[in-house]
Amino acid sequence: MTKFHLLNSSALALACALLVAGCDKQDASAPAPQSADALPLTTGPQTAVTEAPAAEALPPAPRPRIIAVSNPESDYEYVDRAYAMSDAIGDAPPDYGFDYQDSHPWVWRSANRSLRLVEPVPGGYRDYYYQAGASAPYLVRDPQYAYGFSNGELVAVYDNNGNVLSSRALDQRADDAGRYLARAEALYAAALQSERRAINAANWAAQRAELNAARARWQAEQNQQAAWRAYHDAHAAEDQAYWQGEQAGRQQAAQSFSAWSARGYTGAPPVAYGNRANAQQRNDQAQQQQIGQARQQQAQQDAARQAQAKAQQQAQQQQQDQARTQQAQADAARQAQAKAQQQAQQQQQDQARTQQAQADAAKQAQAKAQQQQQDRARTQQAQADAAKQAQSRAQQQAQQQQQDQARTQQAQADAARQAQAVSKASADSAGRNQRQAHGKAAAAPTRLPHRRHRRPPQQRPRRLPRRPRRR
């Protein structure tokens, strides 16, 4: 978003030229009429405060587009601009209020038509800041965060210590930012179109201290952040020149309210700002409007430069995208080529493994055939050996049978010879005995009783031992 208080010397010169000679003669410190829209405060008992919904209770809304700040040194541009307006208003009463749904926001409208809206929320207040003529805010601040916008796009988020959140945290806050942006646009339309209501003095007195405390905390956040202090100091002179007339008029209004409050709200309330304007003040107002116009022209030029820079960034982004696309295509081609080479190598390896497997199978088949031949040869040899052994056993058996027959015949012959010898011996012995007996008989005077003749033992046939049967 264009920064309206970044007014260069040429823009100031243009504003002075538009004022002809009055620019050199008018007192810049003279109070300007803050708003012709201001309504006199009313008296009456204090009423209960109705809080507006918190961020999570608001209706869902589209997330705003998130863009990066073009110049990191301008991170605090949005929050510092809103702080400058808040500081210029100070603790002056609101110009008026209006009803929106169940809440009752307050409005401060400056002489250059910038707008500030405030509504109470759980835990504090929510502030909306609008540039003159813009329906979308450039900053929305709640008790925890402040959201910076540029033409409806989210550019920055600040925490309650004044830190600028990272891009990742920015994305996490985008949902709340979208709800705030939608509500801010609706509140702006209602602030201009709804019935305006005068502010109850008792209600303002009760909440004045809380708003002052919130502004003091905001200043403390600025003091804690060196980058914010540096940005604020660099633009302090411009801010002071821009808000000087507004701040003087608001200080006068705040003092008038304090005096009226000290009197117990007796007497007429402070006169509305627009009703106190004299000729000099109207002249100051015209001067302020012309300066505002010059600033708006400068803002338009800044917006044009930012649009040009944005277009250049988009062109660069497109070039980078094209380069990345070409790089991705080149990488894809290299990967495809590498994959094809790997596939070819894999096929070659598979063919080599297949050929090796076939060769191994042929070798195994040949070895198996040789083994079978060897087995057949061993079988034939075993059969031949078995035949030889059987033939040898048959020959041995035949020889054994022949030997057994020879021994049997020899034994039979020996037995026959022995029997013949025994028979001969027996015959010889019988002859001898007979002869002896005849001799003895002749010699014996008497005859002895007959005794049975028994063969002498040596004359008995000899029984041969039985040969064991061969199995």
VMD Tcl script that draws the C-alpha trace (Angstrom):
set ca {
  {0.00 0.00 0.00}
  {1.19 3.51 -0.76}
  {2.41 5.38 2.26}
  {0.53 8.68 2.39}
  {2.98 10.47 4.65}
  {5.97 9.80 2.40}
  {5.60 13.23 0.76}
  {8.71 14.42 -1.03}
  {9.84 18.00 -1.52}
  {8.32 18.30 -4.99}
  {4.88 17.33 -3.67}
  {5.16 19.87 -0.85}
  {6.18 22.51 -3.35}
  {3.16 21.65 -5.45}
  {0.90 21.99 -2.42}
  {2.36 25.38 -1.55}
  {1.96 26.54 -5.13}
  {-1.70 25.60 -4.99}
  {-2.07 27.73 -1.89}
  {-0.49 30.71 -3.72}
  {0.92 33.02 -1.03}
  {-1.02 31.59 1.91}
  {1.41 28.78 2.43}
  {4.14 31.09 3.59}
  {1.87 33.21 5.80}
  {-0.36 30.72 7.55}
  {0.63 29.39 10.94}
  {1.06 25.61 10.62}
  {0.41 25.14 14.33}
  {-3.08 26.68 14.14}
  {-5.76 24.14 15.13}
  {-7.67 22.74 12.15}
  {-11.36 21.86 12.39}
  {-11.18 18.15 12.97}
  {-14.53 17.13 11.58}
  {-17.70 18.86 10.54}
  {-19.36 15.49 11.28}
  {-18.74 15.68 15.04}
  {-21.85 15.63 17.22}
  {-22.05 17.24 20.68}
  {-21.69 14.83 23.58}
  {-24.80 13.89 25.51}
  {-25.30 13.48 29.24}
  {-27.02 10.63 30.98}
  {-26.24 7.52 33.02}
  {-23.48 5.23 31.90}
  {-24.68 2.24 29.87}
  {-23.25 -1.27 29.64}
  {-20.60 -1.91 27.02}
  {-21.57 -4.39 24.31}
  {-18.55 -6.24 23.01}
  {-18.18 -7.07 19.34}
  {-17.41 -10.69 18.37}
  {-13.82 -11.89 18.63}
  {-12.01 -12.94 15.45}
  {-12.93 -16.61 15.72}
  {-16.61 -15.71 16.26}
  {-16.87 -13.60 13.11}
  {-18.42 -15.16 9.98}
  {-15.99 -16.98 7.71}
  {-14.55 -14.84 4.92}
  {-12.16 -15.37 2.00}
  {-8.49 -15.36 2.91}
  {-6.75 -12.26 1.56}
  {-3.92 -12.61 -0.86}
  {-0.56 -12.52 0.90}
  {2.20 -10.40 -0.66}
  {5.68 -9.61 0.56}
  {6.69 -6.07 1.45}
  {8.65 -4.70 -1.51}
  {11.18 -3.00 0.76}
  {12.09 -4.79 4.03}
  {12.98 -1.43 5.56}
  {9.27 -0.55 5.27}
  {8.06 -3.46 7.42}
  {6.72 -1.00 10.00}
  {5.12 1.39 7.51}
  {1.53 0.29 8.19}
  {1.63 0.08 11.96}
  {3.60 3.34 12.25}
  {1.12 5.20 10.05}
  {-1.77 4.03 12.24}
  {0.17 4.91 15.38}
  {0.72 8.44 14.06}
  {-3.03 8.93 13.56}
  {-3.80 7.45 16.97}
  {-1.24 9.74 18.60}
  {-2.70 12.78 16.80}
  {-6.21 11.96 18.04}
  {-4.95 11.35 21.57}
  {-7.73 11.10 24.15}
  {-10.16 13.41 22.35}
  {-13.78 12.18 22.37}
  {-15.13 10.36 19.29}
  {-16.93 12.39 16.66}
  {-19.96 10.11 16.72}
  {-21.09 6.52 17.00}
  {-23.42 4.23 15.09}
  {-25.16 0.91 15.53}
  {-23.89 -2.13 13.68}
  {-25.56 -5.46 14.42}
  {-25.16 -5.83 18.22}
  {-22.19 -3.47 18.67}
  {-21.81 0.32 18.80}
  {-18.52 1.40 17.17}
  {-17.05 4.90 17.64}
  {-15.76 7.09 14.82}
  {-12.95 9.65 14.58}
  {-12.80 11.35 11.22}
  {-9.92 13.70 10.49}
  {-9.99 16.85 8.43}
  {-8.28 15.01 5.53}
  {-11.10 12.42 5.70}
  {-8.96 9.64 7.17}
  {-11.01 7.43 9.43}
  {-10.51 5.56 12.66}
  {-13.12 3.11 14.06}
  {-12.98 1.52 17.51}
  {-15.17 -1.23 18.95}
  {-14.80 -3.06 22.28}
  {-13.96 -6.78 22.06}
  {-13.13 -9.44 24.65}
  {-9.82 -8.45 26.23}
  {-9.70 -4.85 24.96}
  {-10.48 -2.95 21.78}
  {-10.23 -3.47 18.05}
  {-9.12 -0.46 15.96}
  {-9.62 0.05 12.22}
  {-7.58 2.66 10.29}
  {-8.56 3.88 6.80}
  {-6.81 6.16 4.36}
  {-8.94 9.02 2.99}
  {-11.46 7.70 0.49}
  {-10.52 4.02 1.00}
  {-13.19 1.56 2.10}
  {-10.60 -1.09 3.01}
  {-8.35 -0.48 6.04}
  {-4.60 -0.31 5.96}
  {-4.39 -1.58 9.56}
  {-6.61 -3.53 11.96}
  {-5.38 -3.93 15.52}
  {-6.79 -6.21 18.23}
  {-5.37 -6.97 21.71}
  {-3.01 -9.62 20.31}
  {-2.08 -8.69 16.74}
  {-2.06 -5.88 14.21}
  {-2.74 -6.67 10.54}
  {-1.30 -4.50 7.76}
  {-3.15 -4.36 4.40}
  {-2.40 -2.88 1.00}
  {-5.39 -2.62 -1.35}
  {-7.06 -5.54 0.41}
  {-3.91 -7.72 0.38}
  {-2.22 -8.86 3.58}
  {1.34 -7.56 3.75}
  {2.33 -7.70 7.44}
  {1.24 -8.96 10.86}
  {2.67 -7.63 14.13}
  {2.36 -9.31 17.53}
  {1.65 -7.48 20.79}
  {5.40 -6.96 21.31}
  {5.81 -5.17 18.00}
  {7.55 -8.05 16.23}
  {6.96 -8.56 12.50}
  {5.79 -12.13 12.03}
  {7.44 -14.49 9.55}
  {5.86 -15.50 6.25}
  {4.80 -18.82 7.75}
  {3.12 -17.12 10.69}
  {1.57 -14.64 8.26}
  {-0.14 -17.52 6.49}
  {-1.40 -18.88 9.82}
  {-3.07 -15.52 10.62}
  {-4.63 -15.14 7.15}
  {-8.03 -16.57 8.20}
  {-8.47 -13.95 10.94}
  {-7.17 -11.29 8.58}
  {-9.87 -12.22 6.05}
  {-12.61 -11.95 8.69}
  {-11.29 -8.56 9.85}
  {-11.06 -7.26 6.30}
  {-14.68 -8.20 5.56}
  {-15.91 -6.65 8.81}
  {-13.82 -3.49 8.26}
  {-15.39 -2.87 4.85}
  {-18.90 -3.40 6.26}
  {-18.17 -1.08 9.20}
  {-16.82 1.62 6.88}
  {-20.02 1.57 4.82}
  {-22.16 1.66 7.97}
  {-20.11 4.53 9.43}
  {-20.95 6.70 6.41}
  {-24.50 5.52 5.72}
  {-26.04 4.57 9.09}
  {-27.70 7.01 11.47}
  {-25.09 8.78 13.54}
  {-25.49 8.84 17.29}
  {-23.98 11.28 19.78}
  {-21.53 9.82 22.29}
  {-22.62 9.45 25.90}
  {-20.13 11.49 27.99}
  {-20.26 8.99 30.89}
  {-19.47 6.09 28.58}
  {-16.54 7.97 27.03}
  {-15.18 8.94 30.45}
  {-15.34 5.28 31.56}
  {-13.43 3.98 28.52}
  {-11.11 6.92 27.93}
  {-8.47 5.61 30.35}
  {-8.49 2.14 28.75}
  {-7.92 3.58 25.28}
  {-5.10 5.75 26.64}
  {-3.54 2.66 28.21}
  {-3.80 0.78 24.90}
  {-2.08 3.67 23.11}
  {0.65 3.69 25.77}
  {1.24 -0.04 25.25}
  {1.51 0.61 21.53}
  {4.19 3.22 22.18}
  {6.01 0.75 24.47}
  {6.00 -1.81 21.63}
  {7.60 0.80 19.39}
  {10.27 1.50 21.98}
  {11.09 -2.22 22.21}
  {11.72 -2.61 18.48}
  {14.84 -0.93 17.12}
  {13.66 -1.31 13.50}
  {10.33 0.34 14.30}
  {12.06 3.19 16.18}
  {14.39 3.73 13.25}
  {11.49 3.88 10.80}
  {9.48 6.18 13.07}
  {12.39 8.54 13.61}
  {13.06 8.69 9.87}
  {9.47 9.86 9.22}
  {8.75 11.78 12.43}
  {9.09 15.20 10.78}
  {6.70 14.26 7.97}
  {4.18 12.82 10.42}
  {4.33 15.90 12.60}
  {3.80 18.22 9.63}
  {0.92 16.10 8.37}
  {-0.91 15.70 11.70}
  {0.02 18.99 13.39}
  {-3.28 20.79 12.77}
  {-5.33 17.68 13.60}
  {-3.43 17.07 16.80}
  {-3.88 20.65 18.00}
  {-7.64 20.56 17.47}
  {-7.96 17.16 19.16}
  {-5.93 18.33 22.15}
  {-8.24 21.30 22.52}
  {-11.27 18.98 22.36}
  {-9.73 16.67 24.98}
  {-9.05 19.62 27.29}
  {-12.58 20.94 26.85}
  {-14.00 17.52 27.72}
  {-11.78 17.23 30.80}
  {-12.94 20.65 32.03}
  {-16.60 19.80 31.39}
  {-16.16 16.42 33.14}
  {-14.55 18.13 36.12}
  {-17.67 20.32 36.43}
  {-19.79 17.20 36.65}
  {-21.08 17.67 33.11}
  {-22.88 20.86 34.16}
  {-23.53 23.47 31.56}
  {-23.52 23.04 27.84}
  {-21.32 20.28 26.37}
  {-18.27 21.29 24.34}
  {-19.21 22.76 20.98}
  {-18.76 20.41 18.04}
  {-15.57 20.96 16.09}
  {-17.25 22.04 12.90}
  {-19.39 24.69 14.66}
  {-16.29 26.44 16.04}
  {-14.67 27.00 12.71}
  {-13.96 30.63 11.87}
  {-12.66 32.03 8.64}
  {-9.06 31.32 9.56}
  {-9.94 27.73 10.35}
  {-11.79 27.33 7.06}
  {-8.72 28.63 5.30}
  {-6.59 26.13 7.21}
  {-9.00 23.40 6.23}
  {-8.72 24.33 2.57}
  {-4.95 24.40 2.92}
  {-5.02 20.98 4.55}
  {-7.24 19.59 1.81}
  {-4.93 20.90 -0.91}
  {-1.93 19.42 0.84}
  {-3.91 16.20 1.09}
  {-4.59 16.33 -2.62}
  {-0.89 16.79 -3.30}
  {-0.19 13.85 -1.04}
  {-2.79 11.80 -2.86}
  {-1.10 12.64 -6.15}
  {2.19 11.57 -4.63}
  {0.47 8.45 -3.37}
  {-0.81 7.72 -6.86}
  {2.68 8.13 -8.23}
  {3.99 5.83 -5.52}
  {1.22 3.37 -6.36}
  {2.20 3.54 -10.06}
  {5.82 2.88 -9.15}
  {4.79 0.02 -6.92}
  {2.57 -1.35 -9.72}
  {5.51 -1.11 -12.09}
  {7.78 -2.79 -9.56}
  {5.12 -5.43 -9.03}
  {4.86 -5.98 -12.79}
  {8.64 -6.30 -12.96}
  {8.54 -8.77 -10.10}
  {5.83 -10.72 -11.88}
  {7.86 -10.69 -15.09}
  {10.91 -11.85 -13.17}
  {8.77 -14.47 -11.49}
  {7.52 -15.63 -14.90}
  {11.08 -15.80 -16.17}
  {12.10 -17.73 -13.10}
  {9.09 -20.02 -13.56}
  {10.03 -20.55 -17.22}
  {13.63 -21.21 -16.24}
  {12.46 -23.66 -13.59}
  {10.13 -25.28 -16.12}
  {12.95 -25.60 -18.67}
  {15.24 -26.90 -15.98}
  {12.58 -29.36 -14.92}
  {12.12 -30.49 -18.53}
  {15.89 -30.84 -18.97}
  {16.06 -32.78 -15.73}
  {13.17 -34.95 -16.89}
  {14.93 -35.58 -20.22}
  {18.16 -36.49 -18.44}
  {16.29 -38.73 -16.09}
  {14.48 -40.39 -19.02}
  {17.80 -40.88 -20.83}
  {19.42 -42.24 -17.70}
  {16.42 -44.51 -17.20}
  {16.65 -45.75 -20.80}
  {20.37 -46.42 -20.35}
  {19.68 -48.25 -17.13}
  {16.97 -50.29 -18.84}
  {19.35 -51.12 -21.73}
  {22.07 -52.10 -19.29}
  {19.53 -54.13 -17.37}
  {18.44 -55.91 -20.55}
  {22.06 -56.65 -21.44}
  {22.66 -57.95 -17.96}
  {19.49 -60.04 -18.18}
  {20.58 -61.45 -21.57}
  {24.05 -62.19 -20.20}
  {22.50 -63.90 -17.18}
  {20.16 -65.86 -19.48}
  {23.05 -66.98 -21.71}
  {25.11 -67.87 -18.66}
  {22.16 -69.80 -17.26}
  {21.76 -71.66 -20.57}
  {25.49 -72.42 -20.67}
  {25.35 -73.61 -17.07}
  {22.31 -75.75 -17.91}
  {24.16 -77.28 -20.91}
  {27.18 -77.99 -18.73}
  {24.97 -79.51 -16.09}
  {23.20 -81.66 -18.75}
  {26.57 -82.75 -20.15}
  {27.85 -83.50 -16.67}
  {24.64 -85.40 -15.97}
  {25.04 -87.45 -19.16}
  {28.64 -88.22 -18.24}
  {27.50 -89.20 -14.80}
  {24.85 -91.45 -16.26}
  {27.45 -93.05 -18.54}
  {29.74 -93.56 -15.57}
  {26.82 -95.01 -13.62}
  {26.01 -97.37 -16.48}
  {29.67 -98.37 -16.76}
  {29.82 -98.97 -13.03}
  {26.60 -101.00 -13.26}
  {27.97 -103.09 -16.12}
  {31.24 -103.55 -14.25}
  {29.32 -104.53 -11.14}
  {27.26 -107.00 -13.19}
  {30.43 -108.41 -14.76}
  {32.05 -108.64 -11.34}
  {28.95 -110.33 -10.00}
  {28.99 -112.78 -12.92}
  {32.66 -113.48 -12.34}
  {32.04 -113.97 -8.66}
  {29.11 -116.29 -9.40}
  {31.21 -118.24 -11.88}
  {34.05 -118.41 -9.39}
  {31.65 -119.58 -6.69}
  {30.24 -122.18 -9.07}
  {33.73 -123.35 -9.90}
  {34.60 -123.48 -6.23}
  {31.43 -125.37 -5.51}
  {32.17 -127.80 -8.35}
  {35.71 -128.24 -7.10}
  {34.38 -128.68 -3.61}
  {31.89 -131.25 -4.80}
  {34.63 -133.05 -6.67}
  {36.81 -132.95 -3.60}
  {33.91 -134.14 -1.46}
  {33.23 -136.97 -3.92}
  {36.93 -137.85 -3.98}
  {37.07 -137.84 -0.21}
  {33.87 -139.84 -0.06}
  {35.23 -142.38 -2.54}
  {38.52 -142.42 -0.67}
  {36.71 -142.94 2.59}
  {34.59 -145.67 1.04}
  {37.73 -147.29 -0.37}
  {39.47 -146.94 2.98}
  {36.43 -148.38 4.70}
  {36.33 -151.26 2.24}
  {39.99 -151.93 2.75}
  {39.56 -151.70 6.49}
  {36.57 -154.02 6.32}
  {38.53 -156.42 4.16}
  {41.44 -156.22 6.53}
  {39.18 -156.75 9.49}
  {37.49 -159.61 7.74}
  {40.83 -161.12 6.90}
  {42.08 -160.61 10.39}
  {38.95 -162.16 11.73}
  {39.35 -165.11 9.43}
  {42.93 -165.44 10.39}
  {42.06 -165.19 14.03}
  {39.26 -167.72 13.63}
  {41.58 -170.12 11.91}
  {44.10 -169.77 14.61}
  {41.53 -170.21 17.26}
  {40.16 -173.25 15.50}
  {43.48 -174.74 15.24}
  {44.20 -173.99 18.81}
  {40.91 -175.46 19.76}
  {41.55 -178.63 17.84}
  {44.87 -178.90 19.46}
  {43.49 -178.40 22.90}
  {40.68 -180.84 22.24}
  {42.96 -183.45 21.24}
  {44.99 -182.94 24.25}
  {42.16 -182.50 26.74}
  {40.95 -185.72 28.51}
  {37.51 -184.53 29.13}
  {35.00 -182.32 27.22}
  {34.24 -178.95 28.69}
  {30.75 -177.51 28.64}
  {29.86 -175.58 25.44}
  {30.33 -171.91 25.54}
  {29.09 -169.41 23.05}
  {31.85 -168.23 20.90}
  {32.50 -164.59 21.06}
  {34.60 -162.68 18.57}
  {37.53 -160.99 20.11}
  {37.25 -157.27 20.27}
  {40.05 -156.76 17.88}
  {38.18 -158.77 15.29}
  {35.00 -156.66 15.40}
  {34.38 -154.44 12.36}
  {35.41 -150.88 13.00}
  {32.71 -148.24 12.43}
  {33.91 -145.21 10.51}
  {33.03 -141.70 11.85}
  {30.24 -139.89 9.94}
  {31.38 -136.86 7.95}
  {29.42 -133.67 8.60}
  {27.15 -132.57 5.75}
  {28.38 -129.52 3.97}
  {25.94 -126.74 3.74}
}
mol new
graphics top color blue
foreach p $ca { graphics top sphere $p radius 0.5 }
foreach p [lrange $ca 0 end-1] q [lrange $ca 1 end] { graphics top cylinder $p $q radius 0.2 }
display resetview
